[in-house]
Amino acid sequence: MEVVERLAEAARRQHEEADLPASLLNEILEIAKGQTPGCDVALIELLLEQVEAFDSYAGAGCFGDAVSAATIQATLDRVRGKV
């Protein structure tokens, strides 16, 4: 399975199980469809790791390994070349 397929699968799962925002899900699925040509594979792998570690309560209390929606959005911006 390619990294983009794993990314799409992880995003769908986190949306259903961990309340990943629909806006992030949609952006991730667009990227997984290949709508970001020339994108750095290392960034896609980082995004996959972040999506898998997503927690809607990241940054609150002792969720040190969790990743927030804001962190994922920042990586999405990097993937799209906005940063």
Number of C-alpha atoms within 10 A of each C-alpha: 5 7 15 20 14 15 24 21 16 21 28 20 16 20 17 12 10 16 15 21 14 13 9 18 20 14 16 24 18 13 20 19 11 11 12 13 9 9 15 12 12 11 14 21 15 14 25 23 15 22 28 19 16 24 20 16 14 18 13 10 7 9 12 9 12 17 20 19 19 11 15 21 16 14 19 20 13 16 21 17 10 9 9
